Amino acid sequence: MIFSKSAKYLIIGLLIILNFIIRIPSVPHEIGNDSFAIHILANSISVFGYAKWWFNLLSVFGMYPYSECSAVPFILSGISQCTGIDMEHTIWLYCVIIGLFSAFTAYLLAGIIWNNDIFKFLIAFLYSLSPGILTFSTWDATARGLFMVLLPLFTYLLLKIRASMKYIILIFILSILLMATHHYFYMTFPIFFSLAILTILYKLKGYVKFKIPNNFVSIAVVIMFLCMFSVPFFTGMFIEGSRYAELHIMLENNIRYTGILIFLTVPGLMYLSLKYNKRFEEIFLLLTLLFLTIFLYIQTYTHYFIIIFSCILISIALTNISRTKRKRKYAFSIIIIMLFMFITFSGFYQHWRTHKGKVTAGQWYMDEEEYAGALWMKDNIDMNRRVVGNDNWLSKRMFAISRVPSLLEDVSCIWLVYGFAKIEDTPIVKNSPLSTSFYMDNPYVIDTRKFVLAGSYVVWLNNVDISKGKGIIQKFNFSYAIENQNIGKNRFIQSLYREKNSIYDNGKVRIWCLD
């Protein structure tokens, strides 16, 4: 079905408005965990004028010790310096932009798969408003968001190679950008592989003297999907615990981040698998999904990467409903109801359960007390001083806003940038390209058998009183300690009550002078 220009403009306009409205935050400040680490790194680029974690070409891509993927920190720093907007609101602006952009990249990809306006607008709607995309494009500067937004564009350009080889240059540039954005780039290999195999098969098609029956191909595709899905279940590959628990977690994660309409991926996949006279793009989609199926059991990453492909299958199912000739108005009513359910589910996770409802473990955003404490530090503590805290999340958030260096437990790149660690003092070993560690942990890693990571000292310090922790305080030259009063007092904090003075207290955040 082809819409008129006026209808297209109206739908695009409404989709943009809806995308903007749903991304208006319901919390007072920045959201997430990784976002604050990216925030700190973006601040460091603005302050120092360059990326202090670049010691090796692989550092650009976060593949060398003490490094991080560099694309998002540079984008944020660039926007902030060019506009004069503070970093926190730069992150909000950046997230709105990539959120809106996700609708257009999904629309482009949909057009090359099936030139049907209903199909294209459904994918743009479902992808840009899916809970997974909303999670990483609403005041959250995590690198996953940018990668997920660019993935449909990357797939679109790959498919355009058949029309013109000039797209290779664009693919090369975008590949470098994706590599510098997130390690998800490894998961694009099945997409490359699918295109290569299919292109070779189409080249050889003219030399084949016999024709394989369509029924055989369709049944074979269904069987292959079942086999690929079963391989990890029976071999334990990519499964960390119980195989049955893993199935439950997989289903839960995919519903949570793709949306409530994920059950339509099954009829969408069956339609593609059993369809006669499949086009190149449809076979490519099936082949890509086939290779990705075996990775569905990876808890941390796959359910985000797979969202665009799930939305394509859901859109195929909904588009087929719209093509019903009998009682067509009922078919469109069903589609509207389903889309309403979808956006309600997304809105529920976007604005209530994750934040306002506080059902999740830990507060997932920076509250006013934390922000006020960070502003006080920014105005009253020299940026050359160093801080330690009893709550890693609180320290990370306040570091991002105040720009006063705090030793964190979990972000090695920040240790290097702010002088808590030195690369020349760190033993580094190389992983073999034939090992899974090369791809899961990076080509080069720190040899922790011979070295104590800087973040470990924070944990140790919080388990001793100040008299026993003087060695650690002197080692890192800590001048202040941040206490989150809501999580209870450990031995270190308790000793501060006896021996040191509090210089700031707003009911949640208390700051102690260690000098």
PyMOL commands that set and color helices and strands:
alter all, ss='L'
color gray80, all
select helices_A, chain A and resi 5-22+34-48+57-60+71-83+87-113+117-128+131-135+143-160+167-179+183-207+214-235+243-258+260-274+280-293+302-305+307-322+328-356+368-380+392-402+412-417+423-425+436-440+454-461+470-476+491-499
alter helices_A, ss='H'
color red, helices_A
select strands_A, chain A and resi 387-389+428-430+444-446+480-484+501-505+509-513
alter strands_A, ss='S'
color yellow, strands_A
deselect
rebuild
show_as cartoon
